[in-house]
Amino acid sequence: MGAFDSGKYRNIFKEIGKTDEEISSRLKEIVNTFFYDEEERIYHEAGDDMGYLTDTGNNDARTEGMSYGMMMCVQLDMQEEFDRIWKWSKTYMFMTEGENEGYFAWSCQTDGKKNADGPAPDGEEFYAMALFFASHRWGDRDGIFEYSKEAKELLHSCIHKGENDRVGTPMWNKDNYQILFVPGIGFTDPSYHLPHFYDLFALWAYEEDREFFKKAAEASRNFLVTACHPETGLSAEYANFDGSPMNKELPWGQFGDFFSDAYRTAANIGLDAEWFGIDKGQYSIPFKMMNFFKTDLEAARCAYKVDGTPLERPVLHPVGLIATMAQSALTIPYSNNENSDFSTAKKWVEWFWNQPLRKGVRRYYDNCLYLFAFLALSGNYRIW
């Protein structure tokens, strides 16, 4: 039974012997570094009432990081920072006209100037979920701080763009209920699939949209089984709707291998197990990955084909990979795979516990995944 039904959240750190004091102290230190440390923070205030998160490797603000920041803040009961990030997003990133009206521009300069007019659907789904949680935890206010209305309107745009003379295209494929890499494109990103979010959207979205998200949750759980290799458990960054790696060369590169985006897939499966415990076969995937990497951290230092063939391409975000693998340990008690072994998962959680936040220009992505993993493994990534 997942936490949605039981109301109980596992604290895996305690399961491996960490004390409440150690865990709370460590979380406080991580949050302080991530949000407030002058040298290492990701979050920055802007003016009297706004703030943004910086992709330190690209010196921009992205809907990925902004929506992640809002989710972190609602989990940590940081309403002021939440509202600052949300107002910056609505002021500079939200688009009110043209093909992408109703969506958020995926990248802006830190002064608010848009770098692109296109959206990235992982940002929209995290925005919507964080807004629903904010509504339930803190209550709705006026204007853009009527959180629940903002979430409903955003989700309505995501699945109804292009209807009733409204220009644009939806973020989900209306035939197979799969989220798209970008609106209108013919493939998906496995790490965008968040069935545990869609189950909640099916309860809280506009009534006319709820059935769609119910079907999207089922479609995503089934998709993840096919998108992850049956032996290694690895998924590609981009995939076709049948789950096969999207190996076509795109104008911005080739993304059919296990690399940075794909790390999130295992973490998402872990959180889905924690929240809902609905196994369609996907909960055995993280254990397959752990078994593939075995207990050798060096095996996680390069990129791979999804079948496990190593590539001469070093991992760009090693801390992020360790964090997501550790978070995926949440699947172990829910998996129908009788070979799942918590002792293997425990080693990844220990590795993660002993791994500090990343420093330097590439720290943004790693440390976002790190903070999410710490929240999840300490029982603090919750449904509100």
Secondary structure by P-SEA (a helix, b strand, c coil): cccccccccccccccccccaaaaaaaaaaaaaaacccccccccccccccbbbbbccccccccaaaaaaaaaaaaaacaaaaaaaaaaaaaacccccccccccccccccccccccccccccaaaaaaaaaaaaaaaaaccccccccaaaaaaaaaaaaacccccccccbbbccccccccccccccccccccccccaaaaaaaaccccccaaaaaaaaaaaaaaaaaaaccccccccccccccccccccccccccccccccccccaaaaaaaaaaacccccccccaaaaaaaaaaccccccccccccccccccccccccaaaaaaaaaaacccccccccccccaaaaaaaaaaaaacccccccccaaaaaaaaaaaaaaacccccc
